Amino acid sequence: MAPMTRSRSDNEEHAATELTAKYYGQRATAGLIVTEGTVISEDAVGFPNVPGIYNQEQVEGWRLSSSAVHEKGGKIFAQLWHTGANSHPDHHNGLAPLAPSAYNPNIKVFSPTGFKESETARAMTLEDIKKTVSNFKKATINAFEAGFDGVELHGANGYLLQQFFSKNSNFRTDEYGGSVENRARILFDILDELKDVVNIKRVAIRLNPSLNGIMGISVDDETIKLYDYIVNRLNDYGLAYIHLIEPFTDVTAIPEAIQEIAKHFRKIYKGTIIINRAFNKETATKVLSDGDADLVSFGVPFIANPDLVERFRTNAALNAPDQNTFYTPGEKGYTDYPSLSK
Ligand SMILES: Cc1cc2nc3c(=O)[nH]c(=O)nc-3n(C[C@H](O)[C@H](O)[C@H](O)COP(=O)(O)O)c2cc1C
């Protein structure tokens, strides 16, 4: 099950709740669930009502979900998230959100009072970067304390780590900007910290290499070089998996973009690849039998079908998802989709 923000942590502590646990417990037959993005610090927030994993109340809240999934024999990783520039000052007491450089992603962002235009972010100091690396470490330790089987770093979809990777959001002139090695540095700083404190085989990363023209990111003339460098270097770490996303938009007219993500990175990466985006039973079966990926994750189909695996197994019809309740509070559109046995 792919990570999906559901904005149900509408409590003062920004903690996952019993309701969150019910939702993930219902989906435990997924095999491996990756939670919604859970923020690593207060300054990482960019959406309303998302859960955090930086204090003890949040650890206790998440323990309910990890237990609910384990009781039914499933595995669950926490997705660790910093939204960077894709946030709004309204989430940060009026302060501009942190990012590699002072730029405006020019997107609509989800402020506490609804959608607003994004504003210019605040360039991180070296001290801010150090603190963020340390916040990823603390959040990882917290995740294991909360009973998660592992963590997935959110390196995709235009959020902080991808903002470091991409030329259109990183104009730094220090060791975190400029060359491909420098723009990827923060990721390896984090992994180098994590390998000293947790079992690195329980750590994963999500990447969206051909993200273009949405979420504040554009493909550039070094995108392929950058991701080839990252994925090659990840071979040395022995991570749980890398979670790759096929292009979100049509990039066939863009020669600098990788067209077929799984095929491209299968040639480079020696470990486990999870591939995602818009798969169904047939296309997923094909990508696996072609050998281009080891696992396929499903997002939206799991919102509406808690027993998606059983439905695939029995060729049963799928429930249709209701987009209007993707991010609204409460049980509606969250824990009330029927399974076959009902
Ligand atoms: C409601 C919703 C929330 C999402 N939130 C996240 C998120 O928190 N982290 C993430 O990496 N991707 C997120 N995504 C992207 C999904 O993980 C997935 O990449 C996307 O839905 C495409 O896969 P699918 O076609 O199987 O749904 C979200 C998608 C949806 C629909």
The ligand as a Gaussian input file, in Angstrom:
#p B3LYP/6-31G(d) Opt

LIG

0 1
 C       -4.961000      11.147000      -1.203000
 C       -3.521000      10.930000      -1.604000
 C       -2.517000      11.261000      -0.710000
 C       -1.178000      11.013000      -1.036000
 N       -0.201000      11.283000      -0.093000
 C        1.071000      10.884000      -0.315000
 C        2.051000      10.963000       0.720000
 O        1.786000      11.345000       1.864000
 N        3.311000      10.559000       0.407000
 C        3.647000      10.104000      -0.840000
 O        4.811000       9.764000      -1.075000
 N        2.736000      10.017000      -1.824000
 C        1.460000      10.360000      -1.594000
 N        0.514000      10.188000      -2.569000
 C        0.877000       9.534000      -3.839000
 C        0.595000       8.026000      -3.783000
 O        1.476000       7.372000      -2.883000
 C        0.765000       7.372000      -5.170000
 O        2.051000       7.673000      -5.650000
 C       -0.262000       7.880000      -6.166000
 O       -1.576000       7.811000      -5.640000
 C       -0.220000       7.034000      -7.468000
 O       -0.430000       5.662000      -7.198000
 P       -1.855000       4.985000      -7.472000
 O       -2.157000       5.242000      -8.926000
 O       -1.676000       3.526000      -7.176000
 O       -2.849000       5.661000      -6.591000
 C       -0.836000      10.453000      -2.294000
 C       -1.859000      10.170000      -3.201000
 C       -3.183000      10.387000      -2.871000
 C       -4.258000      10.011000      -3.857000

